[in-house]
C-alpha cells in the first residue's frame, strides 16, 4: 500500500475543511472497502481523514421516522430494537450483507460509499472506465456474470454491491449531507447514479461533502421481505436481491415499495410495479404479473442472461414471502 | 517496547524526516531542475508522507506505546511489531476471517483495520484467551470436537466463535453457520466447529 498522511477529526466542520483543502484526500470510517482498494492500488489517496471521532453514531426515532447517524455500525443498526420492530426490512438487508466481522466495522455512510466489486475495476491491469476513465470496459464483452441488466451504458455495466442500500431505496429514505456550502438533504434514490458517460462517479456528492445521516420516514408496511440470491448460502454478493414492503389489509395491497439489488449501477427502484400492485389482491397472479413487469427493459450481456429469469422468480418469491409474514 | 525499526531517530542521530529529505526526496528529483529540488526540500508534506505516528493501545491486557506508519494494518502490527503470530494472515482482504480479533469486545477483521485507527482501544487476540495454562472454554471445545485440521484458520474461528456465542447468535446450528460465515475453513472442519460452538453455548459458561 502506498503510504499516506493521516489525520483524525472530531467535528463535521473540521472533516469537511480538511477534505476541501486536499484534493486527493478521502474520508475513512470503517475502512472495510477503502483499505482493500488501497491495498489493490485501485485508489491511492494522499491523505486519509479519519471521521470516527465525529458524533454521528446515534440512532434516534420519533413519530416521523428514524434518523440513523452515518457512523452507526451496520451491526448496531441491524440489532437496534426499533429498527428490528419498525423497519425489519432494513435489519434483514443489513444481516444479508458481508460477515459479522465486517458488519462490526462498516458504517452506514461507508456502506453507501462502497465501490462496485466488478473484477475489472479491482484489477489494475485491466481496462475499466470507472477506475480510469477512457480506458474501456472489460466486462462489456468479458466476464459479466455478476453485472447489470438495467440502466447500463456502453461505458460501464457494473452493479452497486450493497444490500442495505436496496432496502433504504425501497423505504423512501433520505440522505443528510454536510459540505462546504452547508447542510442539505437528498432522496436516497437520488444519491447513487447510473453509469452513463461518467461511470467514475458513483453518487451525487459534491466536493468536500460528507454523509452525516440517513432518515427513514415512518411507514405502515406490515409485510416486508428481503430476498437475496447468491452463489453460496451466506457471505457473498447478490446475483439478484429484492426488497419488498407491502401494506396489506384483508387481502388487498394498499401500498407497495419494491427495489432490486445486483441488477444496476444503483439500487433499482421499481415505481411502475409499485403502482401496478397498489389496490390489487395479494395473490400469486398479481405477484407473477408484477415480476414480469419488473423485468421489462432488461438488457443482458451474455453471461448474465440468467438474471432475467432469476429476477422474475426473485420478485415473485419476495412478494409472496412478504405477504405470508404474520 | 518499540523496537529499533520504530525509532524515528536514525542511527546517526538525524531525524528520519531530515534523512528522507536529503536522500529519498532529493534522489527522486536529481533529474529535475534545481528549483524543484529546492521546493521539495522545503516541502514538509513530502517528508510527512513517510512519517510515523504515535499509537497507544492495549493488547491482551498489556499497554503499548508504539510508532507506526499510517498504512500498517492492525494485523501486521500484531504479527510483525508485537510478534503475536497467533493471528493469521489468510487472504489479507477481509474475505477469510483468519485475522479475526476482538476490538473493545467486538470481532473484526484486523487485516482491514489500520493500526492508527485503534488508538486507545483494547485488543484481544487468540493469545489473550487462555488464563495461564487454563484454556478458554472455546479452545477446549475445539480440541474436544476436533474443530480443525491444518489449524491455520483456527485462531480466527475461535475468536469469531467466542463472539458468536456472546452476541446471542449461537442458538441452533443454522444460526451458527450464518453467523460464522465470515470464517472460511478450506479443510472443511465446519461440522466439528459447529459442534464445538453448540457445546460452549449449552455449557453456559461466562466467556
Interface residues (C-beta under 8 A of the other chain):
Chain A: X1 X2 X3 X4 X5 X6 X8 X28 X31 X32 X35 X36 X38 X39 X40 X46 X48 X50 X52 X75 X98 X99 X100 X101 X102 X104 X105 X233 X234 X235
Chain B: X45 X48 X49 X50 X51 X53 X69 X70 X71 X73 X92 X93 X94 X97 X100 X106 X107 X108 X109 X112 X113 X114 X116 X117 X119 X160 X163 X164 X167 X169 X177 X178 X179 X180 X181 X182 X183
